[in-house]
């Protein structure tokens, strides 16, 4: 017989022992006093702040001034703001007071209408907002405030981020990265489970005996689910999305062989050269400068940096491709509409990589970014923070520092758990990259004279 004493301990009458079913993340915190309790203040979560609202109020306040153990966690305030983006009508966006400005950046980069913009800043009444500031700490931000999306000048890093982001949007409906477990994308079956409908086909319909008519209410059992099958196929285990035709809007998108710009062209603002082949069989050389992108007169044999159309500079690469390729404009919209129909878990990158056990056969296609990432991983990857020259991350110290972060209240515990998760995933990623470098022979052995094992 088993009796539950509380949510943490189960008592067995047979063995007279105590078994802990849930432990804290740290064993050294087991001695923490449990006498102090947290109570949540009964405040409506739907109240929106007005001009007199104080978004800078502390999240943790004592209920009783004479008692230091009783704490109250004020709820996060939800309110609506308006966003003005270049070339679009302003739209409403629901946010909460504890969000960072950076999170609004990510929302705009995922939204269908603004997903092709990466190099921009958010301004409130002409003041640029810090990406790492919480909304509650911004003076003047209230219900109905207008945030303006302002296009910023590009740098080499911003161009690389923009081009890679556009390439990911172009291949947003491809399943190669999901099955191959690359770029932090993994399979998500939420959409398939929610929208699953058994397809009627001669291969998976069970033939009724004696010619009985099939009732519309009868369920159709796939053939591979019938017992005593001689051959059990693994194909039904794959997601149904692998039957969807591949959506392509460009033949190739890559960095040009004319890279990098020489000194004189750098003084003129040239940052990166791109090469694009459209489905109209046009091979174009695009120059990325500090103001945006334009088509140059350069060919594969001759370098001519002059633009084809003077003063025809687009801040977004997608806007430029829409003007030069009608097929790209049509298919890119289709891809983005289909991307936005997916569950949000299918569209975002996860912090840890998951590799499936089974994968269907895919046609091997040209992907210049995949090739560069494999040949020169430390150069073309954008995670330069893990490869700072002259700096080596001390994982023991980082793990210990995050472990010792305070956790007296809910906000501190959230910050602590996020920091521990970030360091842990960074360590796993570094260990995987190090193992791959050793296998590829890019790491010199300490004792090269001895026989390898």
QUILIN-V691713 format. One record per backbone hydrogen bond with DSSP energy under -0.5 kcal/mol. NH is the residue of the N-H (numbers start at 0). CO is the residue of the C=O. Records with the same first field share a line. If there is no record, write none. Layout:
BEGIN
NH: CO ; CO
END
This chain:
BEGIN
2: 10
4: 2 ; 8
5: 8
9: 18
10: 2
11: 16
12: 0 ; 10
15: 11
16: 11
18: 9
20: 7
21: 7
28: 25
29: 26
31: 28
38: 70
42: 40
46: 43
52: 49
54: 52
56: 53
60: 58 ; 71
62: 69
64: 62
66: 63
67: 65
70: 36 ; 68
71: 60
72: 38
73: 58 ; 71
77: 44
78: 94
80: 92
81: 144
82: 90
83: 146
84: 82
87: 84
90: 82
92: 80
94: 78
96: 76
98: 95
100: 132
101: 130
102: 99
103: 99 ; 100
104: 100
105: 101
106: 102
107: 103
108: 104
109: 105 ; 106
110: 106
114: 110
116: 113
119: 117
120: 149
122: 147
123: 126
124: 122
126: 123
128: 121
132: 129
134: 98
135: 96
136: 133
137: 134
138: 136
140: 137
141: 139
142: 48
143: 79
144: 141
146: 81 ; 144
147: 122
148: 83
149: 120 ; 147
151: 118
153: 289
158: 154
159: 155
160: 156
161: 157
162: 158
163: 159
164: 160
165: 161
166: 162
167: 163
168: 164
169: 165
170: 166
171: 168
173: 170
178: 174
179: 175
180: 176
181: 176
184: 181
186: 177
192: 188
193: 189
194: 190
195: 192
200: 198
203: 200
204: 200
205: 203
210: 207
211: 208
214: 212
217: 214
220: 218
221: 219
224: 221
225: 222
232: 230
236: 233
237: 234
241: 238
242: 239
243: 240
247: 245
250: 276
251: 276
253: 274
255: 272
258: 255
265: 261
266: 262
267: 263
268: 265
269: 264
270: 287
271: 287
273: 285
274: 253
275: 283
276: 251
277: 281
280: 277
282: 280
283: 275 ; 281
285: 273 ; 283
286: 293
287: 271
288: 286 ; 291
289: 268
292: 313
293: 286
295: 284
296: 303 ; 305
298: 301
303: 301
307: 294
309: 307
311: 308
312: 310
313: 292
319: 315
320: 316
321: 317
322: 318
323: 319
324: 320
328: 324
329: 325
330: 326
331: 327
332: 328
333: 329
334: 330
335: 331
336: 332
337: 333
338: 334
339: 335
340: 336 ; 337
341: 338
345: 342
346: 342 ; 343
347: 343
349: 183
355: 353
364: 362
370: 366
371: 367
372: 368
373: 369
374: 370
375: 371
378: 375
379: 375
380: 376
383: 381
385: 382
386: 383
387: 384
390: 387
394: 392
397: 393
398: 394
399: 395
400: 396
401: 397
402: 398
403: 399
404: 401
412: 408
413: 409
414: 410
415: 411
416: 412
417: 413
418: 414
419: 415
420: 416
421: 417
422: 418
423: 419
424: 420
425: 421
426: 422
427: 423
428: 424
429: 425
430: 426
431: 427
432: 428
433: 429
434: 430
435: 431
436: 432
437: 433
438: 434
439: 435
440: 437
441: 436
442: 436
443: 441
447: 444
449: 446
END
